[in-house]
């Protein structure tokens, strides 16, 4: 009898540990663990190549070139993040640009151009052979709500963690600054959103609010952002060639 009770107790403990581990894994996948790895690895040369194609030059508090790159590396080590509301941004010398970016170049540009202000960490973007695009990152939900979505932040029915790992896959096109998408998958941590949240009404909401991330740059005109058969991102539009950032 005692042996049976001991065995039952042991089984109960094992099940409890497994359940607890499962709950922890699900919770940790939202932000504590890294985002999904798409296998995109970039180098400093990829970033330099992307800058040459776009023509963008950044002046941050008087820092440019190598001095700015050194500052950014220090900033990465400290993990300091900045609010766009605490700085003045001056965009100038707009030009029409047409270029393609590899997965590595696009990922490098998004991660390295303004890491202190960017709302996504460890971001990877990728074009698949069929033209479908993938994106994976840790989204800084707290800063996104403060910087871009303060007017609708209180409308979210459920409390959100300050950071969330997100992964998306689907067809995405931007035409004349308007986003249109046909999402196949959208994961928050290890949890995939139910199909009902990928239907027309939800997609329309995404198409309405997502453009704030790029239209935060005044005068930016994305005539077309698509992909080609070679697995590259294809851009056509008007972008600023010089960006000057100073503290208020």
C-alpha positions as CSV (number, residue, x, y, z in Angstrom):
1,X,0.0,0.0,0.0
2,X,2.7,2.4,1.0
3,X,4.6,1.5,-2.2
4,X,1.6,2.3,-4.3
5,X,1.1,5.7,-2.6
6,X,4.8,6.4,-3.1
7,X,4.6,5.6,-6.7
8,X,1.5,7.7,-7.2
9,X,3.1,10.6,-5.4
10,X,6.2,10.3,-7.7
11,X,4.0,10.3,-10.8
12,X,2.1,13.4,-9.5
13,X,5.4,15.3,-8.9
14,X,6.6,14.4,-12.4
15,X,3.4,15.5,-14.0
16,X,3.4,18.7,-12.0
17,X,7.0,19.5,-13.1
18,X,6.1,18.8,-16.7
19,X,3.1,21.1,-16.6
20,X,5.1,23.8,-14.8
21,X,7.8,23.5,-17.4
22,X,5.3,23.7,-20.2
23,X,3.7,26.8,-18.8
24,X,7.2,28.4,-18.2
25,X,8.2,27.6,-21.8
26,X,5.1,29.2,-23.2
27,X,5.5,32.3,-21.0
28,X,9.3,32.5,-21.6
29,X,8.8,32.2,-25.4
30,X,6.9,35.5,-25.3
31,X,10.0,37.5,-24.4
32,X,12.6,35.7,-22.2
33,X,13.8,33.4,-25.0
34,X,15.0,34.7,-28.3
35,X,12.8,35.2,-31.4
36,X,12.6,32.5,-34.1
37,X,15.8,32.2,-36.0
38,X,15.4,32.5,-39.7
39,X,19.0,31.8,-40.4
40,X,19.8,35.3,-41.8
41,X,23.3,36.3,-40.7
42,X,24.7,39.8,-41.7
43,X,28.0,41.4,-41.5
44,X,29.2,45.1,-41.3
45,X,29.8,44.9,-45.0
46,X,26.2,44.1,-45.6
47,X,25.2,47.2,-43.6
48,X,27.7,49.4,-45.6
49,X,26.4,48.0,-48.8
50,X,22.8,48.7,-47.8
51,X,23.7,52.3,-46.9
52,X,25.4,52.9,-50.3
53,X,22.3,51.6,-52.1
54,X,19.9,53.8,-50.1
55,X,22.2,56.8,-49.9
56,X,21.2,57.5,-46.3
57,X,23.6,59.4,-44.1
58,X,22.9,59.8,-40.4
59,X,24.2,62.6,-38.0
60,X,23.5,61.8,-34.4
61,X,24.4,64.6,-32.0
62,X,27.3,65.5,-34.3
63,X,28.5,61.9,-34.7
64,X,28.9,60.4,-38.2
65,X,30.8,57.6,-39.9
66,X,33.0,55.5,-37.7
67,X,32.5,57.7,-34.6
68,X,28.8,57.0,-34.9
69,X,29.4,53.3,-35.4
70,X,31.5,53.1,-32.2
71,X,28.8,54.9,-30.3
72,X,26.2,52.5,-31.5
73,X,28.3,49.5,-30.4
74,X,28.6,51.0,-27.0
75,X,24.9,51.6,-26.9
76,X,24.2,48.0,-27.8
77,X,26.3,46.8,-24.9
78,X,24.4,48.9,-22.4
79,X,21.0,48.1,-24.1
80,X,19.9,51.8,-23.7
81,X,16.7,52.6,-25.7
82,X,15.5,56.1,-26.6
83,X,12.1,57.7,-27.2
84,X,11.5,59.5,-30.4
85,X,9.7,62.2,-28.4
86,X,12.9,63.2,-26.7
87,X,14.7,64.1,-29.9
88,X,14.5,66.4,-32.9
89,X,14.7,64.7,-36.3
90,X,15.6,66.6,-39.4
91,X,15.2,64.8,-42.7
92,X,16.5,66.5,-45.9
93,X,17.8,66.1,-49.4
94,X,15.0,63.7,-50.5
95,X,15.8,61.6,-53.7
96,X,14.1,59.0,-55.7
97,X,15.8,55.7,-55.2
98,X,15.4,52.3,-56.8
99,X,17.3,49.4,-55.4
100,X,17.3,45.7,-54.3
101,X,18.4,44.4,-51.0
102,X,19.5,40.9,-50.1
103,X,18.1,39.3,-46.9
104,X,21.3,40.1,-45.2
105,X,21.4,43.7,-46.4
106,X,17.8,44.4,-45.4
107,X,18.3,42.8,-42.0
108,X,21.5,44.7,-41.4
109,X,19.8,48.0,-42.4
110,X,16.8,47.5,-40.1
111,X,19.0,46.5,-37.1
112,X,21.9,48.9,-37.5
113,X,20.5,52.2,-38.9
114,X,19.1,53.5,-35.6
115,X,19.2,50.7,-33.0
116,X,18.6,53.0,-30.0
117,X,15.3,54.2,-31.5
118,X,14.2,51.0,-33.3
119,X,11.3,49.1,-31.7
120,X,12.4,45.6,-32.7
121,X,15.5,43.7,-31.5
122,X,17.2,40.8,-33.1
123,X,15.1,41.3,-36.2
124,X,15.5,39.1,-39.3
125,X,13.7,39.5,-42.6
126,X,13.7,37.0,-45.4
127,X,12.3,36.5,-48.9
128,X,11.4,32.8,-49.6
129,X,11.7,31.4,-53.2
130,X,7.9,31.8,-53.8
131,X,8.1,35.5,-52.9
132,X,6.6,35.0,-49.4
133,X,8.2,37.1,-46.7
134,X,9.2,36.1,-43.2
135,X,9.9,38.4,-40.3
136,X,11.1,37.6,-36.8
137,X,12.0,39.8,-33.9
138,X,11.5,40.8,-30.3
139,X,9.0,43.7,-30.3
140,X,9.3,46.4,-27.6
141,X,5.6,46.6,-27.0
142,X,6.0,49.2,-24.2
143,X,7.9,51.7,-26.4
144,X,5.6,51.0,-29.4
145,X,2.6,51.9,-27.4
146,X,4.3,55.1,-26.1
147,X,5.9,56.2,-29.4
148,X,3.4,55.2,-32.1
149,X,0.1,53.8,-30.7
150,X,-0.7,55.9,-27.6
151,X,-4.1,56.7,-29.0
152,X,-5.2,53.1,-29.3
153,X,-3.1,51.4,-26.6
154,X,-6.0,51.4,-24.1
155,X,-8.2,49.6,-26.6
156,X,-6.3,46.4,-26.4
157,X,-8.6,44.0,-24.4
158,X,-5.8,42.0,-22.8
159,X,-2.7,43.2,-20.9
160,X,0.5,42.7,-23.0
161,X,4.0,42.1,-21.7
162,X,6.5,44.9,-22.3
163,X,8.3,42.8,-24.9
164,X,7.1,40.0,-27.1
165,X,8.7,37.6,-29.6
166,X,6.8,37.8,-32.9
167,X,7.1,35.8,-36.1
168,X,5.1,36.4,-39.3
169,X,5.0,34.8,-42.7
170,X,2.9,35.8,-45.8
171,X,2.7,38.0,-48.8
172,X,3.3,41.6,-48.1
173,X,3.4,44.6,-50.6
174,X,3.6,48.3,-50.0
175,X,2.2,50.5,-52.8
176,X,2.2,54.3,-52.4
177,X,2.7,53.9,-48.7
178,X,-0.3,51.6,-48.4
179,X,0.3,48.2,-46.9
180,X,-1.5,45.1,-48.2
181,X,-0.9,41.7,-46.8
182,X,-2.0,38.1,-47.0
183,X,-0.7,36.5,-43.8
184,X,-0.2,32.8,-43.5
185,X,1.1,32.6,-40.0
186,X,1.5,35.0,-37.1
187,X,3.1,33.7,-33.9
188,X,3.4,35.4,-30.5
189,X,6.1,33.5,-28.7
190,X,5.4,29.8,-29.3
191,X,1.7,30.4,-29.7
192,X,0.2,30.8,-33.2
193,X,-2.7,33.1,-33.5
194,X,-6.0,31.4,-34.5
195,X,-7.0,31.6,-38.1
196,X,-9.9,33.9,-37.2
197,X,-7.3,36.6,-36.3
198,X,-5.8,36.3,-39.8
199,X,-9.1,37.0,-41.6
200,X,-10.1,40.1,-43.5
201,X,-11.1,42.3,-40.5
202,X,-7.9,41.7,-38.6
203,X,-5.8,42.1,-41.7
204,X,-7.5,45.4,-42.5
205,X,-6.6,46.6,-38.9
206,X,-3.0,45.6,-39.5
207,X,-3.0,47.4,-42.8
208,X,-4.3,50.5,-41.1
209,X,-1.9,50.7,-38.1
210,X,1.3,49.0,-39.3
211,X,2.3,51.8,-41.7
212,X,2.9,54.1,-38.7
213,X,6.2,52.4,-38.3
214,X,7.5,53.7,-41.6
215,X,5.4,56.8,-42.2
216,X,6.9,58.2,-38.9
217,X,9.5,59.6,-41.4
218,X,7.9,62.7,-42.9
219,X,8.0,62.8,-46.7
220,X,8.9,59.2,-47.1
221,X,7.1,57.8,-50.2
222,X,7.3,54.1,-50.8
223,X,6.0,53.8,-54.3
224,X,6.6,50.1,-54.3
225,X,8.2,47.5,-51.9
226,X,8.0,44.0,-53.1
227,X,10.2,40.9,-53.7
228,X,11.7,39.4,-56.9
229,X,12.4,35.9,-58.1
230,X,16.0,36.1,-56.9
231,X,14.8,36.4,-53.3
232,X,15.6,40.1,-52.8
233,X,13.6,43.0,-51.5
234,X,12.8,45.5,-54.3
235,X,12.3,49.2,-53.3
236,X,11.2,52.1,-55.4
237,X,10.4,55.4,-53.7
238,X,11.5,58.8,-52.3
239,X,13.7,58.7,-49.2
240,X,15.7,61.3,-47.3
241,X,19.5,61.2,-47.9
242,X,20.4,63.0,-44.7
243,X,19.0,62.5,-41.2
244,X,20.1,64.7,-38.3
245,X,19.2,63.8,-34.8
246,X,19.6,66.1,-31.7
247,X,18.3,65.9,-28.2
248,X,15.5,68.3,-27.3
